[in-house]
Amino acid sequence: MDTVTAVKNRILQLCGEHNITINKLANLCGLSPSSLKAILYGRSQNPKLLTIKIICDGLDMTLAEFFDTDEFNRLEQEIQ
């Protein structure tokens, strides 16, 4: 699995845990729904760390909490 897919999966997981839609998440974060959907639908192949931080702020969580999952811990190296 690649990093972008892991980010996408984590956002979807968090929406499920908080029982919110992507549009509601965008509203909580002050992001446009199209910004989040660009990540989720693969139009953004390099989501900015700042965008992920804004998502974390909207969900009242830290970056460490966002990335502290088995999925991120098992990512393969990007440099081959």
N, C-alpha and C positions, 0 to 999 in steps of 0.2 A: 504494500500500500504506500502511496505517496503522501507527502505532507499536506497538499491541498485537499485531498480526499479526507484525510484525518480531521482537518479544520472543518470541512463541510459536515462530516458525521458528528462532530462535537457540537456544532451549532444546532443541528437537528435534535440531538440527544437532549440538549439543554432546553430547547423549546418544549420537548415532550415532558421533561421533568417539571417544568414550570407551567405546563398546560397552556401554552400560548402559541399563537400563530407567528409566522415570519413577519407579517405586517405589524403585529403587536410588539414583537421584539424590536423592530425598526423604530417604532414609536417610542418605546422605553429608552432606546439608545440615542435618539435624535438623528438617526440615519435614514436615508431614503430606502424604501422597500427595494428599489432597483439595485442599490448597492449590495444589500444582503443577497438578493436573488442572483446577482452576478457571481458571487462566491458559490452559491448553492448549485447553480446550473452550469458551472464551469467556464463562464465567460471571463472570470478573473482567475488567472492561473498563478497569481502571486499576491494573495491578500496581504495588505500592509499590517504590520504589527500594531500600528496605531488604530486601525479599524477593529482588530481583535480586542484591543484594550478598551475601546469605546463600547463594544459588546459586553465585555466584562463589567464595565461601570454600570451599564444599564441593568445588568443582572445582579449587581451588588456582589461581585466576586473578584478575586485577584487573578492576574495572569497565571500565577502558579497553580491555582485551582483549575483554571481552564485547561492547562497543559498536563495536569497530573492524572493521566489515564494510561491504561495498559496500551491502548492504541498508539499514543505518542511515544511511549517508552519502547515500543517494538519497531519503530520506523527504521527503515534501512537508510544507510548513508546516501546523501544526495550526490556526493562526489564519487565518481567511479574511477 
